[in-house]
Amino acid sequence: MIAVLSKDSTVTTTERNGPPLIAGEREMLRAHLDYHRATLAMKCDGLSDEDLRRRSMPPSTLSLLGLVRHMAEVERTWFRRVINREDVPLVWSDEGDYQVAYDASTATRSEAFEAWEAEVGHSRRIEEAAESLDVIGHQARWGEDVSLRLVMLHMIHEYARHNGHADFLREGIDGTVGA
């Protein structure tokens, strides 16, 4: 994924590569996850901080910037806290409240994307260092052990669901649809 910042701090270009049609399991999961990560970034391309903070409809706090912040929390939780078993707090809530990330009313693109890109970087390093998709982590909220395979699938699901939200949010901002 490549992001280019313009003078007004709006992302103007995100490169997104389609996943392979034939590949091994790990390569396929990795490629689909990166495709969905790039899709979220593309939905934010060319928008100002104000546009990115625009809420879907009251009383919801859902916005594109809120989705980016939420996905930083999701990346951190599943890869660092679950698979790597790191004792780190959430990015935006010391109390473990996942809903805090959605309220981006005072957030900026640079703050949200910096946190999200840092967490994506951690996630990639953790996944690449894992011996196999059978590596086991512990999801404390579920009280269950989970495999890296499940985490990768869950992340694809999480991004796909939220990218659907991002489609509607973006259309409401400037009419852009698709991709």
N, C-alpha and C positions, 0 to 999 in steps of 0.2 A: 504494500500500500504506500502510495506517495502522496503527500499533502503539500500543496504550495500555498503559502500565505501571501495575500495581497497587502497593500499598504494599510487598508482598513481592517486587517486581521481576519478577513473572510477567506475560507478555503476555496480555491478556484478549481482545483483538479485533484481527483482521487483516481488512482489506477486500480482497476479491479480485474483480476484474471479469473476466467471461468475454471471450475474444478475439472480435473481429468475425467474422461468417461471410462477409462480402464486404468486401475491402479491397485496397489495393495491396500489393505484395510487402513493402516495407519496413515499412509499418504493421502488416501481418499478423505478420511475424517479431518485431517489437518487442512487440506485444500478447501473443503466445504466450510470449515470454521473460518478460515481466512477470507473466503468469499463473502460470508455474511458480515464479518467485521468491516470489510471494505464497503459493503452495501450501506451500513449505518453511516459511515463517513461520507459516502456519496450523497446521502439524503440531506446532509448538512452543508454540502458544497455551495459556496457563493452567498451564503446568508449572513447577515449581521448578527451581533449578539442579541439585539432586540428581537429579530426574527426567530432566532434559536430558542429564546425564552418564551415565545408566544404559546399560550396554553390552549389546549384542545377545546375545552368548554368548562365554565365554572360548574361546580366547585373543584373540578379536577386540576391537579398541578402538572399533568402530563404535558411535556414539551419535548422538542428534539434534544435540547441541552439536558433536560432531565433524563432522557433515555441514555445519553452518553454517560452521564454521571452514574446512573443505575448500572449500566454494563461494566463500568469500572469496579463497582462493588461486587458484581457477579463474578467477574474475572478473578478478583482478589480472593473471594470466598472459595470458589471451587478449586482453583489451582494452588494458591498459597496456603489457605487455611485447611482445606480438606486433603488434597493430595500431598502437599509438602509439610503439612502439620505445623505451620508457622503460627505463633501466637501473636497475631497482628490485629488491631482493631479495624473496623470498617473505615473507609476513606472519610466519610462525612458524618459518621455517628459513633461516638465513643460508647454509646449505650446499646449498640447493635440494632438500631432501628433502620431497616432497609428502606423505609418510605422517605426518610430525610433526603436521600439523593434525588428524588423526583422533584423536589422544590428547588428549581433553578432560578428563582425570581431575582436573585442578586448575583448569579454566576456569570462567568465570562467563558467565551469559547476557549481561550488559552488555558484557563484554570481547569476546565472540564476535560479538554482533549489531552492536556499534559498528564493528568491523573489516569485517564483511560489508556493512553498509549504506554505509560509506564507499566500499568497492570497487564496489558497485552504482552509487553516485553517479558515480564516475569512469567506469565503463563506459557509463552513459547519456550522459554529456557527450561522450565519445569517439565513440560511435555517432552521436549527433545532429550533431556537427561534421563528420563524414565526408561528403565530397562525394557519395558513392554507395556502394552495396553492393559495388562493384567495387574499392574501395580495397584495396591490397595491403599485407600485413604479412609478417613472417618468423617462422616457428615454428622456432626453433633446435633444439629437441629432435627434430624431424622432418627438419631440414635442408631445409625446403621453404618456398616462399612460399605464402601463403593469402589468400583474399579475406575482406573483412568479411562477406560473405554466408555463407561457410563457417563463420566464427566464430559468427555468430548461430545457424546451424543446429546447430553443435556444442554451443553453450550450451544450447539447448532440449533436445537429446538428453541432455546431462549432468544437467540438472535433472530431467528426466523419469525417468531411471534412478535417481537418488538419492531422488527423491520416492517411488518405489516402496519403497526401503529405509525411508524415513521412515514410510510407512504401517505397515509391520510393527513398527518400533520403537515407534511411538505405541500401536498395539494392545497390545503387550506391557506397556506402562506402565500404561495405564488402560482398555483395552478400546475406545477410540475408533477407529472405522474409517470409511473413505470420504472423499469430497470430496478 
